[in-house]
């Protein structure tokens, strides 16, 4: 019973659900039908509105095109307006209002860029030509303004203004003399740390204007013209400032001709001038250059180098002339002062003359410092050791007196004029002995050291005859110098006589080495007779004419070679030169006369005898008189 009632309940619910589903389907079909009708109506409406939409889109597009055209026209008109404004400023020139003038140039460049990138516009080429022409004119006026402005404010600095920039300790004294000449001043370190005030070379208000003008010229590609204008203007001004200060352009020959008192004063002034030039003038010039060419470092370095190179050269050439001139003890203290000022200025020179463009100037300054140091080295110290170990490889090609010899001999003679200074030196560095005995001992050792050094230098010669000539010249120079100075009393007659014998020994060795071979050629030795023996006595009938011709020919060749070579050699002392010529003539001429008298007729009886008997004894005597005069290779015979 229960089961039957449950089944009936299920059937009722299933029937109810079927009826509900049928109703939902009906509703769904109705909704679909309604929506379908809407779709049809919307399609019809869209079809009806399509023409209107097309017309609206066309109108909007036309408005956009009109806006674009109007905006393009406005841009073009603005460019023409900029061009007219720039032209007005360019015609006025830069002198009245440089800032506006530079703005006008910038506007011109914008106009040119615009029309260059929009060449499709009608008449754009004509506008470009006009704008470029206007820019060229503006640039030309700009360059002229730069030159005029630079020239107007570039004036030589008066000495008083430079002196005002020095520390008080270095300013000229009331009597008008500077403190540059200060022997022993190398001990004063105050000058290195004292404050210096740079002179105003160009007013500070003008420098920004010059910078702007320079920048425009660089942008226009006129860098070389800019460099030329700046160099030509500032170089003259800098040189004039140094000239007003008292700097002179002196050659090595000028220096060598000067009296010592004059030269000493000039060296003292040079030390003062170097300090002023580097710490004030060159430093000020570098400051001006860096401000005008700010942003263009390589151009700044190049301009500064070209402006200063001649002035630096003028200063350094004087120092170089002193360093390279004939070394002598009287220059000792000033050489040390010159070396110290170069050392003091080294850091400033490296800083001021920075960059690749100034490398040669820096090298020149460094080279001068080294030369000064080399010249003055060891003078206060063990001079004997410096002489003996002098390692200069430069040989005097003509065998004359070596620079080391003249330097040392001058030093020895100079010792006796500076005894007070030397006593002070010996008391500071000596061993406590009497200063006079120390002076004598040092002199003896120096002379021996020089002789040892000359022996070493003589070995550089390949020709043994020139070796002996070199030693003869140098030792003779030592003997002659000692005999004519106070050193004779110090070294004594024994030293003089012993070294005179050494001179004669080298003269004899020279004669033997150089002339033995040609003396053998002018002897009868080796000439064979028709019988196979040697020629003896005065008989020459058995000598082969051909062999004699060869012997004369060989003599001529040997003499020509000896004459050519030894005419280039030098014996600077007149008396020694004449005695050496005489010594050669005394052995060569008798031998040649005898040979010529004995065998000459045999050769002269044949054909072309002048080809073999080239010289008479008188010819040889005259040509021997040309030896040892240091002639050049191409110098003709007398």
C-alpha positions in Angstrom: 0.0 0.0 0.0 2.7 2.4 0.9 4.6 1.6 -2.4 1.5 2.4 -4.5 1.0 5.8 -2.9 4.7 6.8 -3.5 4.4 5.9 -7.2 1.4 8.1 -7.6 3.2 11.1 -6.0 6.0 10.7 -8.5 3.7 10.7 -11.4 2.0 13.9 -10.3 5.4 15.7 -10.0 6.6 14.5 -13.4 3.4 15.7 -15.0 3.8 19.1 -13.3 7.4 19.4 -14.5 6.3 18.6 -18.1 3.7 21.4 -18.1 6.3 23.9 -16.7 8.8 23.0 -19.5 6.2 23.4 -22.1 5.3 26.9 -20.8 9.1 27.9 -20.8 9.5 26.8 -24.4 6.5 28.9 -25.4 8.0 31.9 -23.7 11.3 31.4 -25.3 9.8 31.1 -28.7 7.9 34.3 -28.2 11.1 36.2 -27.0 13.0 34.9 -30.0 10.2 36.0 -32.3 10.2 39.5 -30.7 14.0 39.9 -30.9 13.9 38.7 -34.5 11.5 41.5 -35.3 13.9 44.0 -33.6 16.9 42.8 -35.7 14.9 43.4 -38.8 14.0 46.8 -37.8 17.6 47.7 -36.7 18.9 46.5 -40.1 16.5 48.7 -41.9 17.4 51.7 -39.6 21.1 51.1 -40.3 20.6 51.0 -44.0 18.6 54.2 -43.8 21.4 56.0 -41.8 24.5 54.8 -43.8 24.5 57.7 -46.3 24.3 60.2 -43.5 27.3 58.6 -41.7 29.3 58.7 -44.9 28.6 62.4 -45.4 29.5 63.2 -41.7 32.9 61.4 -42.0 33.7 63.3 -45.1 33.0 66.6 -43.5 35.1 65.7 -40.5 38.1 64.7 -42.7 37.8 67.9 -44.6 37.9 69.9 -41.3 41.1 67.9 -40.3 42.8 68.7 -43.6 41.9 72.3 -43.3 43.3 72.5 -39.8 46.5 70.8 -40.9 46.9 73.2 -43.9 46.3 76.2 -41.7 48.9 75.0 -39.1 51.5 74.3 -41.9 50.8 77.8 -43.3 51.3 79.2 -39.8 54.7 77.4 -39.4 55.9 78.6 -42.8 54.8 82.1 -42.1 56.5 82.0 -38.7 59.7 80.9 -40.4 59.5 83.8 -42.8 58.9 86.0 -39.8 62.0 84.6 -38.1 64.0 85.2 -41.3 62.9 88.9 -41.5 63.7 89.4 -37.8 67.1 87.8 -38.2 67.9 89.9 -41.3 67.1 93.0 -39.5 69.5 92.2 -36.7 72.2 91.0 -39.1 72.0 94.3 -41.0 72.5 96.2 -37.7 75.7 94.3 -37.0 76.9 92.8 -33.7 78.6 95.8 -32.2 75.5 97.4 -30.5 73.8 94.3 -29.2 75.9 91.2 -29.4 73.4 89.0 -27.6 70.6 89.8 -30.0 73.0 89.3 -32.9 73.9 85.8 -31.7 70.2 85.0 -31.3 69.6 86.2 -34.8 72.3 83.8 -36.1 70.7 80.9 -34.2 67.3 81.8 -35.8 68.9 81.8 -39.2 70.3 78.4 -38.6 66.8 77.1 -37.5 65.3 78.6 -40.7 67.9 76.9 -42.9 67.3 73.6 -41.1 63.6 73.9 -41.6 63.6 74.7 -45.3 66.4 72.1 -45.9 64.1 69.4 -44.5 61.0 70.7 -46.4 62.3 71.2 -49.9 58.9 70.3 -51.4 57.7 73.7 -50.6 57.5 76.1 -53.6 60.5 78.5 -53.7 62.2 76.7 -50.8 65.5 76.8 -52.8 65.3 80.6 -53.1 64.6 81.0 -49.4 67.5 78.7 -48.6 69.9 80.7 -50.8 68.9 84.0 -49.2 69.2 82.6 -45.7 72.6 81.0 -46.4 73.9 84.2 -47.9 72.6 86.2 -44.9 74.3 83.7 -42.5 77.6 84.0 -44.3 77.4 87.8 -44.0 76.5 87.5 -40.4 79.4 85.1 -39.8 81.8 87.5 -41.5 80.7 90.4 -39.3 81.0 88.1 -36.3 84.6 87.3 -37.1 85.4 90.9 -37.6 83.8 91.7 -34.3 85.9 89.0 -32.6 89.0 90.4 -34.1 88.1 94.0 -33.2 87.1 93.1 -29.7 90.3 91.0 -29.1 92.6 93.7 -30.5 90.9 96.5 -28.6 91.4 94.8 -25.2 94.8 93.2 -25.9 97.4 95.5 -24.6 101.0 94.9 -23.4 101.4 94.6 -19.7 103.6 97.3 -18.1 106.4 96.0 -15.9 105.0 97.8 -12.8 101.8 95.8 -13.1 103.8 92.6 -13.3 105.9 93.6 -10.3 102.7 94.3 -8.3 101.8 90.6 -8.8 105.0 89.4 -7.2 105.5 88.6 -3.5 107.1 91.4 -1.7 110.4 89.5 -1.3 110.8 89.3 -5.1 109.7 92.8 -6.0 112.4 95.3 -7.3 114.1 97.3 -4.6 114.0 101.0 -4.3 117.1 101.5 -6.4 115.4 99.9 -9.4 117.3 96.7 -9.4 115.4 93.4 -9.3 116.1 90.6 -6.9 116.5 88.1 -9.7 120.3 88.1 -9.4 120.6 86.3 -6.1 123.5 83.9 -5.9 122.7 81.3 -3.4 119.0 82.1 -4.0 118.4 78.4 -4.7 118.3 77.9 -0.9 115.3 80.3 -0.7 112.1 78.2 -0.8 109.8 81.2 -0.1 109.4 82.0 -3.8 107.9 78.6 -4.3 105.2 79.0 -1.7 104.6 82.7 -1.9 101.3 84.1 -3.4 101.3 85.5 -6.9 98.6 87.8 -8.3 97.9 87.2 -11.9 97.6 90.4 -14.1 94.3 91.1 -15.8 95.2 90.6 -19.5 91.7 91.1 -20.8 88.8 92.5 -18.7 86.6 89.8 -17.2 83.4 91.4 -18.7 84.8 91.0 -22.2 85.8 87.3 -21.9 82.2 85.9 -22.1 81.6 87.9 -25.3 84.8 86.6 -26.8 83.8 83.1 -25.8 80.4 83.4 -27.4 82.0 84.8 -30.6 84.6 82.0 -30.6 81.9 79.4 -30.1 80.0 80.7 -33.2 83.1 80.6 -35.3 83.8 77.0 -34.3 80.3 76.0 -35.1 80.6 77.6 -38.5 83.7 75.5 -39.2 86.0 78.6 -39.1 88.3 77.1 -36.5 91.5 77.8 -38.4 90.6 81.4 -39.0 89.8 81.8 -35.3 93.2 80.3 -34.4 95.0 82.7 -36.8 93.2 85.8 -35.4 93.9 84.8 -31.8 97.5 83.8 -32.4 98.4 86.9 -34.5 96.9 89.2 -31.9 98.0 87.7 -28.6 101.5 86.7 -29.8 102.5 90.3 -30.5 101.1 91.5 -27.2 102.9 88.8 -25.2 106.2 89.5 -26.9 105.8 93.2 -26.3 105.1 92.6 -22.6 108.4 90.7 -22.3 110.2 93.3 -24.3 109.0 96.1 -21.9 110.1 93.9 -19.0 113.6 93.8 -20.5 113.8 90.4 -22.1 116.3 90.4 -25.0 116.7 87.9 -27.9 120.3 86.9 -27.6 122.1 84.2 -29.7 124.8 81.9 -28.4 127.3 84.1 -30.2 126.0 87.2 -28.4 126.4 85.4 -25.1 129.9 84.3 -25.9 131.0 87.8 -26.9 129.7 89.4 -23.6 132.0 90.4 -20.8 131.5 88.3 -17.7 130.2 91.2 -15.6 127.5 92.0 -18.2 126.6 88.3 -18.7 126.3 87.7 -15.0 123.9 90.6 -14.6 121.9 89.4 -17.6 121.7 85.9 -16.1 120.4 87.3 -12.9 117.8 89.2 -14.8 116.9 86.1 -16.8 116.1 84.3 -13.6 113.8 87.1 -12.5 112.2 87.2 -16.0 111.6 83.4 -16.0 109.7 83.6 -12.7 107.6 86.5 -13.9 106.9 85.1 -17.3 105.8 81.6 -16.1 104.0 82.5 -12.9 102.3 85.7 -14.1 102.3 86.2 -17.9 102.0 82.6 -19.2 99.7 81.7 -16.3 97.5 84.7 -17.1 97.5 83.9 -20.8 96.5 80.3 -20.1 93.6 81.6 -18.0 92.4 83.9 -20.7 92.8 81.2 -23.3 90.8 78.6 -21.3 88.0 81.0 -20.7 87.6 82.1 -24.3 87.8 78.5 -25.7 85.9 76.9 -22.8 84.4 73.6 -24.1 87.1 73.3 -26.8 90.1 71.9 -24.9 92.2 70.9 -27.9 91.7 74.3 -29.6 92.5 76.0 -26.3 95.8 74.1 -26.0 96.7 74.7 -29.6 96.0 78.5 -29.4 98.0 78.8 -26.2 100.9 76.9 -27.6 101.1 79.0 -30.8 100.7 82.2 -28.8 103.5 81.4 -26.3 105.9 79.3 -28.4 108.0 82.3 -29.6 108.2 84.0 -26.2 109.1 80.7 -24.5 111.7 80.0 -27.1 113.2 83.5 -26.6 113.5 82.9 -22.9 114.8 79.3 -23.1 117.2 80.0 -25.9 119.2 82.4 -23.6 119.4 79.7 -20.9 120.3 77.2 -23.6 123.1 79.5 -24.8 124.5 79.7 -21.3 124.2 75.9 -20.8 125.8 75.1 -24.1 128.5 77.8 -24.1 132.1 77.1 -23.2 131.9 75.8 -19.7 133.8 77.8 -17.1 133.9 77.9 -13.3 132.9 81.6 -13.1 129.4 80.4 -14.2 129.1 77.9 -11.4 126.8 79.8 -9.1 124.6 81.4 -11.7 124.3 78.0 -13.4 123.0 76.6 -10.2 120.6 79.5 -9.8 119.3 78.9 -13.3 118.9 75.2 -12.7 116.9 75.9 -9.5 114.5 78.4 -11.1 113.8 75.8 -13.8 113.2 73.3 -11.0 111.0 75.7 -9.1 108.9 76.4 -12.3 108.7 72.7 -13.4 105.2 72.1 -11.8 103.8 75.4 -13.2 105.2 74.6 -16.7 103.7 71.1 -16.7 100.3 72.5 -15.6 100.2 75.7 -17.7 101.6 74.0 -20.8 99.4 71.0 -20.6 98.1 69.0 -23.6 99.6 67.5 -26.7 100.0 70.8 -28.5 102.4 72.1 -25.8 104.5 68.9 -25.6 107.4 70.4 -27.5 107.5 73.4 -25.1 107.4 71.1 -22.1 110.2 69.0 -23.6 112.3 72.2 -24.3 112.0 73.3 -20.7 112.9 69.9 -19.4 115.8 69.7 -21.8 117.1 73.0 -20.6 116.9 71.9 -17.0 118.9 68.8 -17.8 121.5 70.7 -19.7 121.9 73.2 -16.8 122.2 70.4 -14.4 124.8 68.6 -16.5 126.9 71.7 -16.9 126.9 72.4 -13.2 127.1 68.9 -11.9 129.9 67.7 -9.7 131.4 71.2 -9.5 130.8 71.4 -5.8 131.6 67.8 -5.3 134.3 65.5 -6.4 135.4 67.2 -9.6 138.3 64.9 -10.1 135.9 61.9 -10.3 133.6 63.7 -12.7 136.5 64.5 -15.0 137.9 61.0 -15.0 134.5 59.3 -15.5 133.2 61.8 -18.1 131.5 59.4 -20.6 130.7 61.8 -23.5 131.0 59.8 -26.7 131.3 62.7 -29.0 134.8 62.7 -30.5 136.4 65.7 -32.1 136.8 64.4 -35.6 139.8 66.7 -36.5 141.8 65.7 -33.4 141.8 69.2 -32.0 141.6 70.1 -28.3 138.6 68.4 -26.7 135.9 70.5 -25.0 136.5 68.6 -21.8 140.2 69.7 -21.9 139.5 73.4 -22.3 136.7 73.2 -19.6 139.0 71.5 -17.1 141.9 73.8 -17.7 139.7 76.9 -17.4 138.4 75.4 -14.2 141.9 75.0 -12.8 142.9 78.5 -13.8 139.6 79.8 -12.3 140.3 78.2 -9.0 142.9 80.8 -8.1 140.4 83.7 -8.7 137.8 82.2 -6.3 140.0 81.1 -3.4 137.8 82.5 -0.8 134.8 80.6 -2.2 136.8 77.4 -2.5 138.1 77.7 1.0 134.4 77.9 2.2 133.7 74.8 0.0 136.6 72.9 1.3 135.8 73.8 4.9 132.3 72.4 4.4 133.2 69.3 2.4 136.9 68.8 3.0 138.8 66.6 5.4 140.0 69.3 7.8 143.4 69.9 6.1 144.7 73.3 5.3 142.7 74.8 2.5 145.8 75.7 0.4 147.1 72.2 0.5 143.7 70.9 -0.4 143.6 73.2 -3.4 147.0 71.9 -4.6 146.0 68.3 -4.1 142.7 68.7 -5.9 144.4 70.4 -8.8 147.0 67.7 -9.2 144.3 65.0 -9.2 142.1 66.9 -11.6 145.0 67.2 -14.1 145.7 63.5 -13.8 142.1 62.6 -14.1 141.9 64.7 -17.3 144.9 62.9 -18.8 143.4 59.5 -18.0 140.1 60.5 -19.6 141.9 61.7 -22.7 143.7 58.4 -23.0 140.3 56.7 -23.1 138.8 59.1 -25.6 141.8 58.7 -27.9 140.9 55.1 -28.4 137.7 56.1 -30.3 139.9 57.0 -33.4 140.4 54.3 -35.9 143.5 56.0 -37.3 146.4 55.5 -34.9 148.1 58.7 -36.2 145.0 60.7 -35.3 145.1 59.1 -31.8 148.6 60.5 -31.2 147.7 63.9 -32.8 144.7 64.1 -30.5 146.8 63.4 -27.4 149.6 65.7 -28.5 147.1 68.6 -29.0 145.4 68.1 -25.7 148.4 67.5 -23.5 150.2 70.4 -25.2 147.2 72.6 -24.4 147.4 71.5 -20.8 151.1 72.3 -20.6 150.8 75.7 -22.3 147.8 76.7 -20.1 149.6 75.7 -16.9 152.8 77.6 -17.9 150.7 80.8 -18.5 148.7 80.6 -15.2 149.2 80.6 -11.4 148.8 76.8 -11.6 152.5 76.6 -12.7 153.6 77.6 -9.2 151.2 75.1 -7.8 152.2 72.1 -10.0 155.8 73.0 -10.3 158.4 72.9 -13.2 158.8 69.2 -12.9 155.2 68.6 -13.9 155.6 71.0 -16.8 158.8 69.4 -18.1 157.5 65.8 -17.7 154.4 66.6 -19.7 156.3 68.5 -22.4 158.2 65.2 -23.0 154.9 63.4 -23.3 153.8 65.9 -26.0 157.0 65.2 -27.9 156.6 61.5 -27.6 153.1 61.7 -29.2 154.4 64.0 -31.9 157.1 61.4 -32.8 154.6 58.5 -32.7 152.3 60.5 -35.0 155.1 61.1 -37.5 156.2 57.5 -37.4 152.6 56.0 -37.7 151.4 58.4 -40.4 154.5 58.7 -42.7 156.5 55.5 -42.5 154.6 53.8 -45.3 155.1 56.6 -47.8 158.7 56.9 -46.9 159.1 53.2 -47.8 157.4 54.0 -51.1 160.0 56.7 -51.9 163.0 54.5 -51.1 164.9 52.3 -53.5 164.1 49.2 -51.4 162.2 46.6 -53.4 163.2 47.8 -56.8 164.8 44.9 -58.7 167.4 45.0 -61.5 167.2 43.0 -64.7 169.6 40.5 -63.1 167.1 39.9 -60.3 169.1 41.7 -57.6 168.2 44.9 -55.8 169.3 48.3 -57.0 172.5 49.4 -55.2 174.6 52.5 -55.1 173.6 55.1 -57.7 173.0 52.7 -60.5 169.4 52.8 -61.8 170.0 51.4 -65.2 168.7 48.0 -64.3 165.4 49.1 -62.9 162.2 48.3 -64.6 160.6 51.5 -66.0 157.2 49.9 -65.4 158.0 49.2 -61.8 159.2 52.8 -61.3 156.0 54.1 -62.8 154.0 52.0 -60.4 156.1 53.2 -57.5 155.6 56.9 -58.4 151.9 56.3 -59.0 151.7 54.7 -55.5 153.5 57.6 -53.9 151.1 60.1 -55.5 148.1 58.1 -54.3 149.4 57.8 -50.8 150.4 61.5 -50.5 147.0 62.6 -51.9 145.2 60.5 -49.3 147.5 61.8 -46.5 147.1 65.4 -47.6 143.3 65.2 -47.9 142.8 63.5 -44.6 145.4 65.5 -42.5 144.3 68.8 -44.0 141.1 68.2 -42.2 142.8 67.5 -38.9 143.6 70.5 -36.6 146.6 71.6 -34.6 145.2 74.8 -33.1 148.5 76.0 -31.6 150.4 77.9 -34.3 153.9 77.1 -32.9 153.1 73.4 -32.5 151.5 73.2 -35.9 154.6 74.7 -37.6 157.0 72.4 -35.7 155.0 69.3 -36.7 154.9 70.3 -40.4 158.6 70.9 -40.2 159.2 67.5 -38.6 157.3 65.8 -41.4 159.1 67.8 -44.1 162.5 67.0 -42.6 162.0 63.3 -43.2 159.8 63.3 -46.4 161.4 65.9 -48.6 165.0 64.6 -48.5 163.8 61.1 -49.2 161.6 62.3 -52.1 164.3 64.5 -53.6 166.7 61.6 -53.6 164.2 59.2 -55.1 163.2 61.8 -57.8 166.8 62.7 -58.6 167.8 59.0 -58.9 164.8 57.6 -60.8 163.0 60.6 -62.2 165.0 60.8 -65.4 164.2 57.2 -66.3 160.5 57.9 -66.1 160.7 61.3 -67.7 162.3 59.7 -70.8 159.1 57.7 -71.4 155.7 58.8 -72.6 153.2 60.7 -70.3 155.8 61.2 -67.6 153.6 63.9 -65.9 151.1 61.2 -65.1 153.7 59.6 -62.8 155.9 62.4 -61.6 153.0 64.5 -60.3 154.9 66.5 -57.7 158.2 68.4 -57.3 159.8 68.6 -53.9 158.6 72.3 -53.8 155.1 71.2 -54.4 155.3 68.8 -51.5 156.7 71.5 -49.3 153.8 73.8 -50.2 151.2 71.1 -49.6 152.7 70.1 -46.3 152.1 73.7 -45.3 148.3 73.1 -45.6 148.2 70.3 -43.0 146.4 70.6 -39.7 144.2 73.6 -40.5 140.9 71.8 -40.2 139.7 72.3 -43.7 136.4 71.0 -44.9 136.4 68.0 -47.3 135.5 70.1 -50.4 137.7 73.1 -49.6 140.2 73.5 -52.5 143.9 73.5 -52.2 145.8 76.7 -52.0 
